[in-house]
Structure formats: structure tokens, C-alpha cells
């Protein structure tokens, strides 16, 4: 129970941090600051040195998270955050680093079995993911099975 509560608190903190970075990108029109916020999130989510972790090749980052027993849900947040960071880095004009982050995001998606939605804008894809995670967290808090929730349609909010 303690581990479950800890994980839920961590997920809620990740959601809040990602939303703050998205707000910085939208309202302040500062994609570099938003990208920096997402890099800080990776450090706190993994309990690893973010600077070292994010300097690794895509395959290595997936291996390190796997060996460090990172929870698959946390790894998905990290992968999706790296995907969004790549988008912000492109907007900030740092395409070389954006390519690395994109590769890292896809390596995590492959290693942990989640899909990155390339058909949506990165902000929209992250927003949809965060909405779904909030729905699942609320269901858990209410004692309901999150896997029994009816799926939402595109752009649909509960």
C-alpha cells in the first residue's frame, strides 16, 4: 500500500511538473525554459543524475532505466516528457539535441511497450496522456479499477 501511495504521489507530481512546462511554452512563449523544466523532471522522476542520464545514447538510457528498476509508468512519463522536450527544442532552434531527445523517447517507448502518438501535435498528445492519467488516478483514489474505465474519444474530457 505504501509503495502504491508513493507511486501515485509521484505520478501526480509528474503531471503537475509537465503541465507547468507546457504552460511556460504556451503563455511565456519560452520553449527553451519548457525544455529545461522537462529535463529537471527526468532527474526527479528517476532518482538518477539527469545530466548524466540524458547524455546517454537512446539505447543506453533505456537500459539504465530498466536496470534501475524504474516503474514502467514512470518510464512512460519520462519517455513522453522527452518526446515533448524534443518538440520544444526544435522550437528553440536546438535541433541536434532535439534529435537525441526524440531518439531517447522512442527507445523508452520500445523498451517499455508504450506508443508515442506522432499523429498529434506534441502538446496535444501530452495533454491527452495527462488527462487519461488523472482519470486513472482519480479512479484509484475512489477505489475503482482504472482498467475498467470507458475510453475517451479524441479531445473528449470526463
N, C-alpha and C positions, 0 to 999 in steps of 0.2 A: 504494500500500500504506500509506504514512504517513497519508494522509487517511482511509483506511478505519479504521486503528487508532485515530486520533484520534476519529473519529465513534463507534466502538464504546466507547471510554473515556467519552466524553461521555454516551452513552446509559446506560451503567451508572451514572454519577454521577447522572443524572436519575432513574433508577429508585430509587436509594438515597435521594435527597432527597424524592421523593414518598412513599416508604414511611415516612420519618421524620415527615412531616407527618400521614400517616394515623395513625401511632402516637400522635402528640400529641393528635389529635382523639379517638381511642378511649380511650387509657389515662389521659390527663390531663384528658379531657373539656373541652378548651380549643379550640373551633372557631376562635376568632379567631387564636390562635397558629398553628394549622394553616394558616389562610388566609394569614397573613403569611409563613410559610415557603414557600408556593407562589408568592407574589409575588417573593420573593428568587430562587427557582428560574428564573423567567421572565427576570430580568436576566442571570443567569449563562448560561442556555441560548442567549440571543440575542446576547450581547455588545453589547447596547444598554442605554441608561439605562431601567431598568424603570419608574421613576416617570413618566417622560415617555411611554414606550410604553403603559403601562396607563391613561394618562389620555385616550388617543385613542378616537375613535368605533370601533365594531366594523369598519366598512369600512376605516377608516384603518389599523388595526392589521394587518389582512390585507395591505393594500397595502405597508406599510412592511416587513413580513417578506418579502414577495415581492421587493421592490426590493433588499433587503439580501442576497438570495440565501441565505436560511435554508434549510437542508436540509429536505426535506419530512418526514423522520422526526422531526426536532427540532420542526418546526412542529406536528406531531401531538401530541407530548408537551406542548408549550405549550398547545395548544387543549384537550387533555384535562385539563391542570392547571387551566386557567381554569374549566372546567366543574366540576371538583371544588371549586375555591375558591368558586364561586358557591354550592354546596351548604353549605359551611362558613359562609359569610357569612350565609346565611339562618338557620342555627342560632345564629349570634352576634347576630342581630337587625338586621343591616345589609342590608335588602332592596334598597335603592336601588343600592348598589354591587354586590350580587349580580346584579341585572338587567343592569348594564353588563358584568360578567364573563361572564355567560351569553351575551349578545349577541356579545361578542368571541370566545368559544369557538365559537359557531355560524358566525361569519364566517370563522374559520380553517378550520373543517370544510368549509365551502363552497368556499373558495379552494384548499384542498389536497386535496380529494376524500376525506376520511375521514368516518366516521359516528359520531355520539355516541349511545350507547345510552340512550334515555330510559326504556326498559322496566325497567332495573335501577336499584337504589339507586346513587348516585354512587360510593360507596366500593366496592361490589361490581363496578361497571363498570370502575373504575380498577384494581382488583386483578386482574381477568381480563385487562385490557390489559397490565399489568406482567408477569404470568405468561407471556403469549404472547411478549412482547419478550425476556424472559430465555431462553425456549426457543430463540428465533431467534438470540440472541447466542451461546448455547452451541453451537448447530449450526455457526455460522460459525467459532467457535474450534476446533471439531473437524474443520473442512474440509468440512462437509456443506452442501448447498444448503438454506437456510432456507425457500425456497419449496416444497420437496418434502416438508416435514413434514406429517404427517397432522393435520387439525384436531382440536382437543379439543372434547368436548361441554361443555355448560354445567356449571360447577362442577368439571370434571374437571381434575386435575393430572397432570403427567407424572412 
